[in-house]
Amino acid sequence: MTAFRTLDSADVSNKRVLLRVDLNVPMENGKVSDATRIERVLPTIREIADKGGKVVLLAHFGRPKGRDLKETLRPVAAVVAEHLGRPVGFAEDCVGPAAKAAVDAMKPGDVVLLENTRFHPEEEKNDPVFVKSLAENGDLWVSDAFSAAHRAHASTEGLGHVLPAYAGRTMQAEVEALAHALEAPKRPVLAVVGGAKVSSKLELLGNLVKKVDILVIGGGMANTFLAAQGKAVGKSLCEKDLLDTARSILETAKGANCEIVLPVDATVASEFKAHAANKVVSVDAVGPDDMILDIGPASIETVKGKLAQAKTLVWNGPFGAFELEPFDTGTNAVAREAARLTKAGQLLSVAGGGDTVSALNHAGAAEDFSYVSTAGGAFLEWLEGKPLPGVEILRLR
Ligand code: AMP
C-alpha cells in the first residue's frame, strides 16, 4: 500500500486550503433530502479550521452545461453551515474576482464555499489554465472527495499537479478501508456481487475472480449464470446473450482457485410486485412462469456458512429485489449475519456502490459494517481494479 500525504503532515495554519469535497447531495423541492455526504466531510473541515486554516470548499453539483443557477451550490452552503454549527460563506464563482474577493476576506478558521466547479466546462476537461485559476486562491489542496476520484477533473486531480496535495480524513478513511479489503486483505476474502445485470458488472466480476477466494453471486445476475449451466429460469431477468461470458467467468474463476457460490434455491413469483404470491423452489425446478426474485432459505444458509469461513467481505449488489417485500429476505439475512460477524470481530466488511447502501440500510446492517462507501462510480471502478486518478495523485512518489 503506497503512503499518502495526510493532514498529519500539512501545515495549514493561516493558509488558504482548497478543500475538494463531495456536496452532490440529493435535493427534493429545493431542500437537501439526505445530508450523509455533508456529514462525512465535516471532520476534515473542522480539523483544518481548528488548526487555523482558511477552508475554501470546492465542489460540483449536478451536471450543468455551463453556468446554470438551477444547479447552484448556494442552498447547500446553508445546510453545510447548519451541520457544521459555524458560518459558511459563499462566492458566486469558483474562479475570478468573486472567488478572489471572498478568499481574500477570510480569516483563519473561516469557511467559504465556492460556486459549482462544473459551471465551467474546463473543470471536466481538466484544463490547465482553469486549474491555474483555481490554484490562485489556495496555498495547498486537500482532497476529501473519494466519490469523485474516478474522474480526472481540474478540482479532483488537476490541482494536485500544481499545489502541495493532501488526503482529507474521509478520503484517507475510504482508501485505507478499501486497501484492507482488497490490496492486503486477511484471507479468505469473500465477495458478494448481486444486483440486476451481469452486463453492468462484467469488469468487476473479471477482477474479483482473480483477487478473492470465494465469490458469491446473487440477484438477477445469478439467473444468467444458472442459465449458463443449462438450468431453466422461466420469466426471470436473464441476459441470454451473455451465457458464454458467464461460462468464461466461471472458467477464469476455476483457473484462479476462486470458489463460485450460486443460489441453490430461489423465491419465485409470477409478477414483479411487493407481496406477490410466492414460493420457494430448487434452482433445478424453476417453472416456465416463475420469476426468481430472491434467493431461498437453503441459499441463505449456504452463504452464511461461507461467511463464517471468511475474514474479509466485499459487497456490491443485493441478493434479490430488496425494494419489494418479502423479496428483501435474502439480502436482509445475509447483511445481518455479516454485521453480526463484524461486530464480533470475526470479519472486516466493506460495502458500497449503487443500491447497496440503501439495501444495507434497509436491512438495518450498515451501521455495523466496518466500512460502507457512499461513493457509487468510484467504488465500482475500484472494485474493477482500475486506478483512480484522484487517488493516484495523492500517493507519495
Ligand atoms: P444494481 O444497481 O446492479 O446493484 O442492481 C440493483 C437492483 O437489482 C435492485 O433494484 C434490485 O431490485 C434488482 N434485483 C436484484 N435481484 C433481482 C432479481 N432476481 N430480479 C430482478 N431484479 C433484481
Boltz pocket constraint, residues with backbone or C-beta under 6 A from the ligand:
constraints:
  - pocket:
      binder: B
      contacts: [[A, 194], [A, 195], [A, 196], [A, 197], [A, 200], [A, 218], [A, 219], [A, 220], [A, 221], [A, 237], [A, 292], [A, 293], [A, 294], [A, 316], [A, 317], [A, 318], [A, 319], [A, 320], [A, 321], [A, 322], [A, 323], [A, 353], [A, 354], [A, 355], [A, 356]]
      max_distance: 6.0
